[in-house]
Amino acid sequence: MTLLRDMCYPTPSELAVAARALADEHPGPVRLRRAGTSRGGRPLWLLCVEPSGRPRGAGVLVVAGAHANEPVGGATALALARRVLHDPVVRAGRGWYFLLCADPDGAALHRTPRPRSLLDYHRNFFRPPGPEQPEWAPSLLPPDRLPPETLALTALIDELRPALQVSLHGTDLGGSWVQLTRDIPGLAEPFAKSAAELRIPVETGASDAAGWPSPGPGIFVMPQAGADPNGAFHPEDTRLSTWYHAHRYAGTTAIVEVPMWASDLVDDPAPHPDPRGALRILAGRLAADAALVARVRERSARAWEPSADPAAGRGPDAGAIAGAGSDAEAAALLRAVDWTLALIPRITVEWTGAGAPAEATAAAISSIDAFARRLSLRAAAMLLRVLRAQGHPAAPGLDRLVTGWCEEFAARFRARRIPVATQVEHQTRTVLAAYERLVAQGLEDGAGGPGRLGEPDGTVSA
């Protein structure tokens, strides 16, 4: 593991500089090319590490930065590229391709390179609404309205036909878990071993994957085509995301989540004494917190209405980076606030409805508790950025609310910071373990190789 124990999260421009240096140092096996252009005109860089020896099948596509507020992926992509480059066994016959930042416009609005606390992390927080997120957009928008970042990503999948696509994600507080579009037998053991060695809790009841099959602690398999998509709450259908696009070529996608701050509460397997009662309490708190934010939004942000309907899939453009008070930045932040607040009534109905689980672990309820806290906190933090830039009189009161919520969140979950280098190491180990297990299953047979086009549900055409 790297000795840079206090390293920062690299920005997209820093990632590009480092990738260019790697390509210049190794001009034979390493290339850096532009895979597309963002809505704001920023490049989407693809770092390519070519296979050693004779190519013999589909390779690996690693996607970083799909969520602007989860910056660890870019650092992991660079670390993986360096490790693969110097391990001829790993890249024997197969190329590795790293999309360094799938949403550079969003990343430019989320400015927390070295957060020291949850409050520090939320001071310049940004997460775009679902239709503006590259991986989720296909599940929320018609094909003719997809953003260029999504089109670039799906074009890469069509070009590379990866046997394994990996999407690198992070969470603010909790544990680590992996979501799979197909099971990878044997992954749970090395994943758990890495987490234990690095003192990262395994999130055994991840709210993102509630109700999904779990072949091992912290490993969740998404619904397949024809299956009931219900279970985890998502306004989107995961099966329409870019994660499933790899199924056209018999590929598998793994989403690897790692926390910035850890909490052992999300790794507690004990049965919760009253899950439905707990969910009613959490739903009530979430509704009340959201109402506080909504009232501030309604009273004080009328002069900064979003410039576009979020469903249009428009994101921040280059002008959004001019300053915290720019119209474009305010519009982007307020679209995200409104999107987040609009989700909450549907969530509270689900948590208090007949489908609420009668049985659940303490870990699962803790994961839902964390999810509820972060929703209203994120909306408040993004709204605060707009009000602070305006010098609005409501800003100090909202600032106190955000500060209090961050402190309560950290205290309730006994948060402990995970160094960036440790996050990177765990994601790197997990990605390599997933690849090695697929190879052990006979990846050499070329199930996902070029020329074998699969159907959208993952079947391979003759």
C-alpha positions as CSV (number, residue, x, y, z in Angstrom):
1,M,0.0,0.0,0.0
2,T,1.2,3.5,-0.8
3,L,2.9,5.4,2.0
4,L,0.9,8.6,1.1
5,R,-1.3,8.1,4.1
6,D,-2.8,11.6,3.9
7,M,-3.1,11.9,0.1
8,C,-5.8,14.1,-1.5
9,Y,-8.5,13.1,-3.8
10,P,-7.2,14.1,-7.3
11,T,-9.1,16.5,-9.5
12,P,-9.9,15.5,-13.1
13,S,-7.1,17.8,-14.4
14,E,-4.7,16.2,-11.9
15,L,-5.7,12.8,-13.1
16,A,-5.1,13.7,-16.7
17,V,-1.6,15.1,-15.9
18,A,-0.7,11.9,-14.0
19,A,-2.1,9.7,-16.8
20,R,-0.2,11.6,-19.4
21,A,3.0,11.2,-17.4
22,L,2.4,7.5,-17.2
23,A,1.8,7.2,-20.9
24,D,5.0,9.2,-21.6
25,E,7.0,7.0,-19.3
26,H,5.7,3.8,-20.9
27,P,4.9,4.8,-24.6
28,G,4.6,1.1,-25.7
29,P,1.9,-0.4,-23.5
30,V,0.2,2.8,-22.2
31,R,-1.9,5.3,-24.2
32,L,-4.1,8.2,-23.2
33,R,-6.9,9.2,-25.5
34,R,-10.0,11.4,-25.5
35,A,-13.1,9.2,-25.3
36,G,-15.6,12.1,-25.5
37,T,-16.5,15.6,-24.3
38,S,-18.7,16.6,-21.4
39,R,-21.7,19.0,-21.6
40,G,-19.4,21.8,-20.4
41,G,-16.7,21.0,-23.0
42,R,-14.3,19.1,-20.7
43,P,-12.4,16.0,-22.0
44,L,-13.3,12.5,-21.0
45,W,-9.9,10.8,-20.7
46,L,-9.4,7.1,-21.3
47,L,-6.1,5.6,-20.0
48,C,-5.3,2.4,-21.9
49,V,-2.9,-0.3,-20.7
50,E,-2.5,-2.7,-23.6
51,P,-2.3,-6.5,-23.0
52,S,1.0,-8.2,-22.7
53,G,1.6,-11.0,-25.2
54,R,-0.9,-12.0,-27.8
55,P,-4.4,-10.5,-27.2
56,R,-6.8,-13.4,-26.5
57,G,-10.1,-11.9,-25.4
58,A,-12.1,-9.1,-23.9
59,G,-10.5,-6.9,-21.3
60,V,-11.6,-4.7,-18.3
61,L,-13.2,-1.3,-18.3
62,V,-12.8,0.7,-15.1
63,V,-15.1,3.7,-14.7
64,A,-14.3,6.4,-12.1
65,G,-16.0,9.6,-11.1
66,A,-19.6,8.7,-12.2
67,H,-20.8,10.4,-9.0
68,A,-19.3,13.8,-8.5
69,N,-19.3,13.5,-4.7
70,E,-17.4,10.2,-4.7
71,P,-13.9,11.3,-5.7
72,V,-11.9,8.2,-4.6
73,G,-12.4,6.4,-8.0
74,G,-9.9,8.4,-9.9
75,A,-7.1,7.8,-7.4
76,T,-8.0,4.1,-7.5
77,A,-8.0,4.0,-11.3
78,L,-4.5,5.4,-11.4
79,A,-3.3,3.0,-8.7
80,L,-4.8,0.1,-10.6
81,A,-3.3,1.2,-13.9
82,R,0.2,1.2,-12.3
83,R,-0.3,-2.2,-10.7
84,V,-1.6,-3.8,-13.9
85,L,1.2,-2.2,-15.9
86,H,3.8,-3.8,-13.8
87,D,2.1,-7.2,-13.5
88,P,2.3,-9.0,-16.8
89,V,0.2,-11.9,-15.5
90,V,-2.8,-9.6,-14.8
91,R,-2.7,-8.1,-18.3
92,A,-1.6,-11.2,-20.1
93,G,-3.7,-11.2,-23.3
94,R,-6.2,-8.6,-22.0
95,G,-6.2,-4.8,-22.0
96,W,-7.3,-2.7,-19.1
97,Y,-9.0,0.6,-19.9
98,F,-9.7,3.4,-17.3
99,L,-12.2,6.2,-17.8
100,L,-10.6,8.6,-15.4
101,C,-13.7,10.7,-14.7
102,A,-17.1,10.1,-16.2
103,D,-18.5,13.4,-15.0
104,P,-15.8,16.1,-15.0
105,D,-18.4,18.9,-14.9
106,G,-20.0,17.6,-11.7
107,A,-16.5,17.0,-10.2
108,A,-15.7,20.6,-10.8
109,L,-18.6,21.6,-8.6
110,H,-17.8,19.2,-5.8
111,R,-14.8,20.8,-4.2
112,T,-13.5,18.7,-1.3
113,P,-10.0,17.4,-2.1
114,R,-9.0,16.7,1.5
115,P,-12.1,16.8,3.8
116,R,-11.2,16.5,7.5
117,S,-14.7,16.0,8.8
118,L,-18.2,15.4,7.5
119,L,-18.9,19.1,7.8
120,D,-15.8,19.9,5.7
121,Y,-17.0,17.3,3.1
122,H,-20.4,19.0,2.9
123,R,-19.1,22.6,2.7
124,N,-18.7,22.4,-1.1
125,F,-20.9,19.4,-1.7
126,F,-22.5,18.7,-5.1
127,R,-24.2,15.6,-6.5
128,P,-26.2,16.1,-9.7
129,P,-29.8,14.9,-10.1
130,G,-30.3,11.4,-11.5
131,P,-30.9,12.4,-15.1
132,E,-27.6,14.3,-15.2
133,Q,-25.6,11.3,-13.8
134,P,-23.8,9.4,-16.6
135,E,-24.6,5.9,-15.4
136,W,-28.2,6.5,-14.3
137,A,-29.4,8.7,-17.2
138,P,-30.5,5.8,-19.4
139,S,-33.0,4.7,-16.7
140,L,-34.6,8.1,-16.5
141,L,-34.3,9.7,-20.0
142,P,-35.3,8.6,-23.5
143,P,-32.4,7.7,-25.8
144,D,-32.6,11.0,-27.8
145,R,-32.0,13.1,-24.6
146,L,-29.1,11.2,-23.1
147,P,-26.1,13.5,-22.0
148,P,-22.8,13.2,-23.9
149,E,-21.1,11.6,-20.9
150,T,-23.5,8.7,-21.1
151,L,-23.2,8.3,-24.8
152,A,-19.4,8.3,-24.5
153,L,-19.6,5.6,-21.8
154,T,-21.9,3.3,-23.8
155,A,-19.8,3.9,-26.9
156,L,-16.8,2.7,-25.0
157,I,-18.6,-0.4,-23.8
158,D,-19.7,-1.1,-27.4
159,E,-16.1,-0.6,-28.7
160,L,-14.3,-2.6,-25.9
161,R,-17.0,-5.2,-25.2
162,P,-15.4,-5.7,-21.7
163,A,-15.6,-9.1,-20.0
164,L,-15.6,-7.1,-16.7
165,Q,-16.8,-3.5,-16.2
166,V,-16.0,-2.0,-12.8
167,S,-17.6,1.2,-11.5
168,L,-15.7,2.8,-8.6
169,H,-18.0,4.4,-6.1
170,G,-17.8,5.7,-2.5
171,T,-20.0,6.6,0.4
172,D,-19.5,9.4,2.9
173,L,-20.0,7.2,6.1
174,G,-20.6,3.5,6.5
175,G,-18.9,0.5,5.2
176,S,-17.8,-1.2,2.0
177,W,-19.9,-3.4,-0.3
178,V,-20.0,-4.7,-3.9
179,Q,-23.0,-4.8,-6.2
180,L,-22.9,-7.2,-9.2
181,T,-25.0,-7.5,-12.3
182,R,-24.1,-11.2,-12.2
183,D,-22.7,-13.2,-9.3
184,I,-18.9,-13.7,-9.2
185,P,-18.5,-16.9,-7.1
186,G,-15.6,-16.7,-4.6
187,L,-15.4,-12.9,-4.5
188,A,-16.8,-12.6,-1.0
189,E,-13.7,-14.2,0.7
190,P,-11.0,-11.9,-0.7
191,F,-13.3,-8.9,-0.3
192,A,-13.9,-9.6,3.3
193,K,-10.2,-10.4,3.9
194,S,-9.1,-7.0,2.5
195,A,-11.7,-5.1,4.5
196,A,-10.6,-6.8,7.7
197,E,-6.9,-6.2,7.1
198,L,-7.6,-2.5,6.4
199,R,-10.1,-2.1,9.2
200,I,-13.0,-1.2,6.9
201,P,-16.4,-2.5,8.0
202,V,-18.4,-4.6,5.5
203,E,-21.8,-3.1,5.0
204,T,-23.8,-6.3,5.2
205,G,-27.2,-4.6,4.9
206,A,-26.6,-1.9,2.4
207,S,-29.7,0.2,1.8
208,D,-28.8,0.5,-1.9
209,A,-29.3,-3.2,-2.2
210,A,-32.1,-4.0,0.2
211,G,-33.9,-7.2,-0.9
212,W,-31.3,-8.3,-3.4
213,P,-29.7,-11.7,-3.2
214,S,-26.5,-11.8,-1.2
215,P,-24.1,-14.7,-1.9
216,G,-21.8,-13.4,0.9
217,P,-21.4,-10.6,3.4
218,G,-21.3,-7.3,1.5
219,I,-21.8,-8.8,-1.9
220,F,-25.2,-8.2,-3.6
221,V,-26.5,-9.3,-7.0
222,M,-28.8,-7.0,-8.8
223,P,-32.2,-8.0,-10.3
224,Q,-31.9,-9.7,-13.7
225,A,-34.0,-9.1,-16.7
226,G,-37.6,-10.3,-16.1
227,A,-37.2,-10.2,-12.3
228,D,-39.0,-7.9,-10.0
229,P,-36.9,-4.8,-9.6
230,N,-38.4,-3.9,-6.3
231,G,-36.4,-4.2,-3.1
232,A,-33.9,-1.5,-2.8
233,F,-35.4,2.0,-3.2
234,H,-34.3,3.6,-6.4
235,P,-36.1,6.2,-8.5
236,E,-34.3,4.6,-11.4
237,D,-34.4,1.0,-12.7
238,T,-30.9,-0.3,-12.2
239,R,-31.4,-2.7,-15.2
240,L,-31.6,0.3,-17.6
241,S,-28.3,1.8,-16.3
242,T,-25.0,1.6,-18.1
243,W,-24.0,-1.2,-15.7
244,Y,-26.2,-3.6,-17.7
245,H,-25.0,-2.3,-21.1
246,A,-22.0,-4.7,-20.7
247,H,-24.5,-7.6,-20.8
248,R,-24.9,-7.1,-24.5
249,Y,-21.4,-8.6,-24.8
250,A,-21.8,-11.2,-22.0
251,G,-19.9,-9.0,-19.7
252,T,-20.4,-8.5,-15.9
253,T,-20.3,-5.2,-14.0
254,A,-19.1,-4.8,-10.4
255,I,-19.8,-1.6,-8.4
256,V,-17.2,-1.3,-5.6
257,E,-18.2,1.0,-2.8
258,V,-15.8,2.2,-0.1
259,P,-16.4,4.7,2.8
260,M,-14.6,7.9,3.5
261,W,-15.6,7.5,7.2
262,A,-16.2,4.1,8.7
263,S,-18.9,2.9,11.1
264,D,-19.0,-0.5,12.7
265,L,-22.8,-0.1,13.1
266,V,-23.3,-1.1,9.4
267,D,-21.6,-4.5,10.1
268,D,-23.8,-5.7,13.0
269,P,-25.5,-9.0,12.1
270,A,-27.7,-9.1,15.2
271,P,-31.5,-9.1,14.5
272,H,-33.1,-5.7,15.0
273,P,-35.9,-6.0,17.6
274,D,-38.5,-3.9,15.7
275,P,-37.6,-3.0,12.1
276,R,-41.0,-1.6,11.1
277,G,-41.1,0.6,14.2
278,A,-37.6,1.8,13.5
279,L,-38.5,2.6,9.9
280,R,-41.5,4.6,11.0
281,I,-39.3,6.7,13.2
282,L,-36.7,7.2,10.5
283,A,-39.4,8.1,7.9
284,G,-40.8,10.6,10.3
285,R,-37.5,12.2,11.0
286,L,-36.6,12.3,7.3
287,A,-39.9,14.0,6.4
288,A,-39.4,16.6,9.2
289,D,-35.8,17.3,8.2
290,A,-36.8,17.6,4.5
291,A,-39.6,20.0,5.4
292,L,-37.1,22.3,7.1
293,V,-35.0,22.4,4.0
294,A,-38.0,22.8,1.7
295,R,-39.2,25.8,3.7
296,V,-35.9,27.6,3.4
297,R,-35.8,26.7,-0.3
298,E,-39.2,28.2,-0.9
299,R,-38.7,31.4,1.2
300,S,-35.2,32.3,0.1
301,A,-34.3,30.9,-3.3
302,R,-37.0,32.3,-5.5
303,A,-34.5,34.6,-7.3
304,W,-32.4,31.6,-8.3
305,E,-34.8,29.2,-10.0
306,P,-33.2,26.4,-12.0
307,S,-32.6,27.3,-15.7
308,A,-33.8,23.9,-16.9
309,D,-36.0,21.0,-16.1
310,P,-33.9,18.3,-14.5
311,A,-35.6,15.8,-16.8
312,A,-33.9,17.5,-19.7
313,G,-30.6,16.0,-18.6
314,R,-28.8,19.3,-18.6
315,G,-25.9,19.6,-16.3
316,P,-23.5,22.4,-15.3
317,D,-21.6,23.9,-18.2
318,A,-18.2,25.5,-18.2
319,G,-19.7,28.8,-16.9
320,A,-20.8,27.0,-13.7
321,I,-17.2,27.1,-12.5
322,A,-16.8,30.8,-12.6
323,G,-17.7,31.2,-9.0
324,A,-20.1,30.2,-6.2
325,G,-22.4,33.0,-7.1
326,S,-22.7,32.3,-10.9
327,D,-26.2,31.8,-12.3
328,A,-25.1,28.5,-13.9
329,E,-23.7,27.1,-10.7
330,A,-26.7,28.2,-8.6
331,A,-29.0,26.6,-11.2
332,A,-27.1,23.3,-11.1
333,L,-27.2,23.3,-7.3
334,L,-30.9,24.0,-7.1
335,R,-31.8,21.4,-9.6
336,A,-30.0,18.9,-7.4
337,V,-31.7,20.2,-4.2
338,D,-35.1,19.9,-5.9
339,W,-34.4,16.4,-7.2
340,T,-33.3,15.2,-3.8
341,L,-36.3,16.7,-1.9
342,A,-38.7,15.3,-4.5
343,L,-37.4,11.7,-3.8
344,I,-38.2,11.9,-0.1
345,P,-42.0,11.5,0.0
346,R,-41.7,8.3,-2.1
347,I,-39.1,7.0,0.3
348,T,-41.1,7.7,3.4
349,V,-44.2,6.0,1.9
350,E,-42.2,2.9,1.1
351,W,-40.7,2.7,4.7
352,T,-44.1,3.0,6.3
353,G,-46.1,0.9,3.9
354,A,-47.2,-2.7,3.9
355,G,-44.0,-3.8,2.2
356,A,-41.7,-2.7,5.1
357,P,-39.7,-5.6,6.3
358,A,-40.8,-7.4,9.4
359,E,-37.3,-8.8,9.9
360,A,-34.0,-7.1,9.4
361,T,-30.5,-6.9,10.9
362,A,-29.2,-4.1,13.0
363,A,-26.8,-3.4,10.2
364,A,-29.6,-3.0,7.7
365,I,-31.5,-0.5,9.8
366,S,-28.3,1.4,10.5
367,S,-27.6,1.6,6.8
368,I,-31.1,3.0,6.2
369,D,-30.6,5.5,9.1
370,A,-27.4,6.7,7.4
371,F,-29.2,7.0,4.0
372,A,-32.0,9.0,5.5
373,R,-29.6,11.4,7.2
374,R,-27.5,12.0,4.1
375,L,-30.5,12.9,1.9
376,S,-31.7,15.9,3.9
377,L,-28.2,16.9,4.7
378,R,-27.1,16.9,1.1
379,A,-30.1,19.0,0.1
380,A,-29.4,21.5,2.9
381,A,-25.7,21.7,2.1
382,M,-26.2,22.4,-1.6
383,L,-28.9,25.0,-0.8
384,L,-26.5,26.6,1.7
385,R,-23.9,27.1,-1.1
386,V,-26.4,29.2,-3.1
387,L,-27.5,31.2,-0.1
388,R,-24.0,31.8,1.1
389,A,-23.0,33.1,-2.3
390,Q,-25.9,35.5,-2.3
391,G,-25.1,36.7,1.2
392,H,-28.7,35.8,2.0
393,P,-29.9,36.4,5.6
394,A,-31.2,32.8,5.7
395,A,-27.7,31.4,5.2
396,P,-26.4,31.6,8.9
397,G,-29.5,29.6,10.1
398,L,-29.1,27.0,7.4
399,D,-25.4,26.8,8.2
400,R,-26.1,26.0,11.8
401,L,-28.5,23.3,10.7
402,V,-26.0,21.7,8.4
403,T,-23.3,21.9,11.1
404,G,-25.6,20.2,13.6
405,W,-26.7,17.5,11.3
406,C,-23.0,16.7,10.4
407,E,-22.0,16.5,14.0
408,E,-25.0,14.3,14.9
409,F,-24.3,12.0,12.0
410,A,-20.7,11.5,13.0
411,A,-21.5,11.1,16.6
412,R,-24.4,8.6,16.1
413,F,-22.3,6.4,13.9
414,R,-19.0,6.8,15.8
415,A,-17.4,7.8,12.5
416,R,-13.6,7.2,12.0
417,R,-11.8,8.5,9.1
418,I,-10.4,6.1,6.5
419,P,-7.3,7.5,4.8
420,V,-7.6,8.0,1.1
421,A,-4.7,5.6,0.5
422,T,-6.6,2.9,2.4
423,Q,-9.7,3.4,0.4
424,V,-7.7,3.1,-2.8
425,E,-6.0,-0.1,-1.6
426,H,-9.3,-1.8,-0.8
427,Q,-10.9,-0.9,-4.1
428,T,-7.8,-2.0,-6.0
429,R,-7.7,-5.4,-4.2
430,T,-11.4,-5.9,-4.8
431,V,-11.2,-5.2,-8.5
432,L,-8.2,-7.5,-9.0
433,A,-10.0,-10.2,-7.0
434,A,-13.1,-9.9,-9.1
435,Y,-11.0,-10.2,-12.3
436,E,-9.0,-13.2,-11.0
437,R,-12.3,-15.0,-10.1
438,L,-13.7,-14.4,-13.5
439,V,-10.4,-15.7,-15.1
440,A,-10.7,-18.8,-12.8
441,Q,-14.2,-19.4,-14.2
442,G,-12.8,-19.7,-17.7
443,L,-12.7,-16.1,-19.0
444,E,-10.0,-17.4,-21.4
445,D,-12.8,-19.1,-23.3
446,G,-13.7,-15.6,-24.6
447,A,-17.3,-15.5,-23.4
448,G,-17.3,-11.7,-23.6
449,G,-14.7,-11.4,-26.4
450,P,-15.0,-9.3,-29.5
451,G,-17.4,-10.5,-32.1
452,R,-19.8,-12.2,-29.7
453,L,-22.7,-9.8,-29.4
454,G,-25.1,-10.5,-26.6
455,E,-28.7,-9.5,-26.2
456,P,-29.7,-6.7,-23.7
457,D,-30.7,-9.4,-21.1
458,G,-27.2,-10.9,-21.1
459,T,-27.8,-13.8,-23.4
460,V,-25.2,-14.3,-26.2
461,S,-26.5,-14.5,-29.7
462,A,-25.4,-17.3,-32.0
